[in-house]
Amino acid sequence: MTPSPVALHYEESGGGLPVIIMHGLLGSLTNWRAVARSLAGQYRVINLDLRSHGQSPWTDEMSYSALAADVLALMDRLGLAHARLLGHSLGGKLAMVLADLAPERFTHLAVIDIAPKAYPAWHQEVFSALRAVDLAHLRSREAASAMMAAHLFDPAVRAFLTANLVHSPQGWRWRFNLDALQANYPAASQMPDLQGFFCGATLFVRGAQSAYITDADIPLLAATYPQGCLHTLSDARHWPHIEAPEAFIATIRRFFAEGCAAFAGFAAQNGRV
């Protein structure tokens, strides 16, 4: 049974052909505002919060089918017959699922630093760090970062997480539904089976210093998306839109304008295929 969609919160900018941006786990549309601004001069950009993230409704249900139903419902609400999809990490997996479920509605698929496979439980230390933050007695984001330090060494990751803290007269809270995201994390780490229905242009962008798409994954990418392509950003890790913003934007613009003709195919990547 198709899950009942929720009304996603989104920001819209620009005009022209539609582009939908989908953030990753524990993120929100705020992480992608700079990218949205850069694309808005040429495209109609829909930058959204997935359910249980940002300002979208919180639910216990976090399956990929539920997430996909939300996005398709938003497209219907906005009158979008077709769109280009850009998804990062969790949003990248969702982009692949969406394109497989409704291939006639998407023309380009940009998948950022994630492969169509199951991943180990790499975020367990992240959830431990989030649970270590004492919201009831918290006084600042800096204090939250210090509380997380015993579980997360990387200050950049802690900064990304603390940006999701919201302060109100009632105190501090997370911008995401921590309970639901942690409970659904094992399932989100898996990859739904794809039927191979999407034949449009597909670009995978990876950070050279990231472990999410390795050279060993290239045969899988080629088998799943035979007409696809891969581009590596040398100065980036898992957040190339933040770590190499100019190169990232240039890559996405080229892909949306020219498809995979602007990039080397999988066969040219390190001689692996």
HURAQUI-V678162 format. One line per field, one symbol per residue. ss: DSSP state (~ for helix, > for strand, _ for the rest). phi: phi as a letter, one per 40 degrees, with the letter a starting at -180 (. if undefined). burial: # if it has 16 or more other ideal C-beta (glycine too) atoms within 10 Angstrom, else .. Layout:
# HURAQUI-V678162
ss: ???
phi: ???
burial: ???
This chain:
# HURAQUI-V678162
ss: _________>>>>>___>>>>>______~~~~~~~~~~~____>>>>>_______________~~~~~~~~~~~~~~~____>>>>>>_~~~~~~~~~~~~_~~~>>>>>>>___________~~~~~~~~___~~~___~~~~~~~~______~~~~~~~~__>>>>__>>>>___~~~~~~~~~~~____________>>>>>>>_______~~~~~~~~~~____>>>>>______~~~~_~~~~~~~~~~~~~~~~~~__>~~~_____
phi: .ccccbcccabbagahccbbbbccdgbacccbcccdcccccbbccbbbccdgbfbcdcaccbccccccccccccdcccgccbacbbbbfdcccccccdcccbccbbbbbbbbfabcacbcccccccccccccccccbcbaccccccccdcbbcccccccccccccbbadchcaccbcdccccccddccccbdcbcgccbccbbbbbccbbccbbdcccdcccccbdccabbbbccbbcbccbcacccccccccccccbgcccbccdcccfgcb
burial: ..#.##.####..#...###############..##.###..############.#..#..#.#.#######.##....#..###################.#.############..#...#..##.##..#....#..#..##.##..##....##.###.##......#.#####.###.##..##.##.....#.########..#.##...##..##.##..######..#########..###.###.##..##.##..#..#....
